[in-house]
Amino acid sequence: MQIQGKTVLVTGGSRGLGRATAIALAAEGAAGVALLARDEGALTAVAREVELCGARAVAIRTDVRDNEAVIGAFEQARQTFGSLDLVINNAGVGPHKPFHELSSDEADGILDVNVRGVMNVMRAAVADMNGRGGIIVNVASALGKIPLGGYSVYTASKSAVVALSRVARKELRNTGVKLLCFCPGMIDTAFQDDRRDELKQIPGWILRPPERVAADLLLIIRQERAESFGQAYLAILHFFYRLLAG
Ligand SMILES: NC(=O)c1ccc[n+]([C@@H]2O[C@H](COP(=O)([O-])OP(=O)(O)OC[C@H]3O[C@@H](n4cnc5c(N)ncnc54)[C@H](OP(=O)(O)O)[C@@H]3O)[C@@H](O)[C@H]2O)c1
């Protein structure tokens, strides 16, 4: 898909990868960007940055865990832009804790955003695009395919997003809706704030700025790649992980 002239909805658009992607899409010629997240002040600031890049922007305060709120946000985006061509299903949370240190509520909280929230957004996007066509990009994680430990329930949630994307891609084959799944490596965002000390030794090509990862995401959209890490070293790591894991 070419970005020029397209209308886009980005969840988790208030900071990090969502913000960087929204700005990159606007700079690439997107006509309109709807930004969804809970922090209204941050969303409004990102909307201004998107507008400075030449696109229309609307900030819609939404908790993706709330299905009715997601449906309402899609309706508001449609009223603003007419229709949506592209949805970046990006909102996610991930405390870096082993399974035995996570309380039941914390574990539910991760699954609520990363799985139920992703499904709420997918459902609303498919309802909007069915018959007309469009692209949904589910943002999973490299950990969803290479479960290396430390992120327990987060990893499980991202594996669920990878599996769900694979199945939905097949189920949507005749609807004109394409489902892509992006599995990035480490991104230097607020997501990593609970382990800053540990990360001091990680080189910049592994822990990358969100702008670099957003550039990978735009390439994946242009090339309509079904499932991608965006970085070659992760594809190689995945090959050896599968080889050794049997
Ligand atoms: N950072 C990494 O190393 C990394 C690696 C691989 C994959 N990822 C994935 O990339 C995506 C973006 O992460 P990031 O690194 O940009 O993290 P981030 O900086 O913490 O941003 C997360 C975004 O999700 C939004 N969000 C969280 N809970 C939400 C909810 N209930 N409803 C609506 N929005 C919600 C946040 O906005 P509000 O708080 O304003 O709601 C924020 O905009 C996530 O899916 C993450 O799992 C990250």
PDBQT file of the ligand as one rigid body, heavy atoms in Angstrom, charges set to zero:
ROOT
HETATM    1  N1  LIG A 301       9.502  -1.091  23.461  1.00  0.00    +0.000 N 
HETATM    2  C1  LIG A 301       9.865  -2.295  23.054  1.00  0.00    +0.000 C 
HETATM    3  O1  LIG A 301      11.000  -2.774  23.298  1.00  0.00    +0.000 OA
HETATM    4  C2  LIG A 301       8.909  -3.114  22.222  1.00  0.00    +0.000 A 
HETATM    5  C3  LIG A 301       9.423  -4.245  21.563  1.00  0.00    +0.000 A 
HETATM    6  C4  LIG A 301       8.560  -5.017  20.772  1.00  0.00    +0.000 A 
HETATM    7  C5  LIG A 301       7.230  -4.670  20.666  1.00  0.00    +0.000 A 
HETATM    8  N2  LIG A 301       6.755  -3.578  21.323  1.00  0.00    +0.000 N 
HETATM    9  C6  LIG A 301       5.331  -3.268  21.193  1.00  0.00    +0.000 C 
HETATM   10  O2  LIG A 301       5.199  -2.019  20.526  1.00  0.00    +0.000 OA
HETATM   11  C7  LIG A 301       3.976  -1.399  20.936  1.00  0.00    +0.000 C 
HETATM   12  C8  LIG A 301       4.253   0.038  21.351  1.00  0.00    +0.000 C 
HETATM   13  O3  LIG A 301       5.098   0.004  22.488  1.00  0.00    +0.000 OA
HETATM   14  P1  LIG A 301       6.049   1.216  22.893  1.00  0.00    +0.000 P 
HETATM   15  O4  LIG A 301       7.410   0.670  23.025  1.00  0.00    +0.000 OA
HETATM   16  O5  LIG A 301       5.795   2.388  22.018  1.00  0.00    +0.000 OA
HETATM   17  O6  LIG A 301       5.494   1.467  24.381  1.00  0.00    +0.000 OA
HETATM   18  P2  LIG A 301       5.047   2.808  25.135  1.00  0.00    +0.000 P 
HETATM   19  O7  LIG A 301       5.965   3.916  24.818  1.00  0.00    +0.000 OA
HETATM   20  O8  LIG A 301       4.860   2.400  26.550  1.00  0.00    +0.000 OA
HETATM   21  O9  LIG A 301       3.635   3.126  24.458  1.00  0.00    +0.000 OA
HETATM   22  C9  LIG A 301       2.514   2.300  24.666  1.00  0.00    +0.000 C 
HETATM   23  C10 LIG A 301       1.298   2.973  24.067  1.00  0.00    +0.000 C 
HETATM   24  O10 LIG A 301       0.159   2.145  24.321  1.00  0.00    +0.000 OA
HETATM   25  C11 LIG A 301      -0.875   2.966  24.885  1.00  0.00    +0.000 C 
HETATM   26  N3  LIG A 301      -1.739   2.182  25.765  1.00  0.00    +0.000 N 
HETATM   27  C12 LIG A 301      -1.380   1.405  26.832  1.00  0.00    +0.000 A 
HETATM   28  N4  LIG A 301      -2.480   0.891  27.406  1.00  0.00    +0.000 NA
HETATM   29  C13 LIG A 301      -3.543   1.347  26.692  1.00  0.00    +0.000 A 
HETATM   30  C14 LIG A 301      -4.947   1.167  26.795  1.00  0.00    +0.000 A 
HETATM   31  N5  LIG A 301      -5.513   0.408  27.758  1.00  0.00    +0.000 N 
HETATM   32  N6  LIG A 301      -5.756   1.777  25.885  1.00  0.00    +0.000 NA
HETATM   33  C15 LIG A 301      -5.226   2.552  24.920  1.00  0.00    +0.000 A 
HETATM   34  N7  LIG A 301      -3.912   2.758  24.767  1.00  0.00    +0.000 NA
HETATM   35  C16 LIG A 301      -3.085   2.167  25.649  1.00  0.00    +0.000 A 
HETATM   36  C17 LIG A 301      -0.127   4.055  25.650  1.00  0.00    +0.000 C 
HETATM   37  O11 LIG A 301      -0.926   5.222  25.781  1.00  0.00    +0.000 OA
HETATM   38  P3  LIG A 301      -1.701   5.689  27.119  1.00  0.00    +0.000 P 
HETATM   39  O12 LIG A 301      -0.843   5.283  28.290  1.00  0.00    +0.000 OA
HETATM   40  O13 LIG A 301      -1.825   7.159  26.899  1.00  0.00    +0.000 OA
HETATM   41  O14 LIG A 301      -3.013   4.989  27.063  1.00  0.00    +0.000 OA
HETATM   42  C18 LIG A 301       1.023   4.338  24.699  1.00  0.00    +0.000 C 
HETATM   43  O15 LIG A 301       0.612   5.230  23.693  1.00  0.00    +0.000 OA
HETATM   44  C19 LIG A 301       3.391  -2.274  22.044  1.00  0.00    +0.000 C 
HETATM   45  O16 LIG A 301       2.414  -3.132  21.530  1.00  0.00    +0.000 OA
HETATM   46  C20 LIG A 301       4.596  -3.085  22.509  1.00  0.00    +0.000 C 
HETATM   47  O17 LIG A 301       4.230  -4.313  23.072  1.00  0.00    +0.000 OA
HETATM   48  C21 LIG A 301       7.567  -2.797  22.095  1.00  0.00    +0.000 A 
ENDROOT
TORSDOF 0
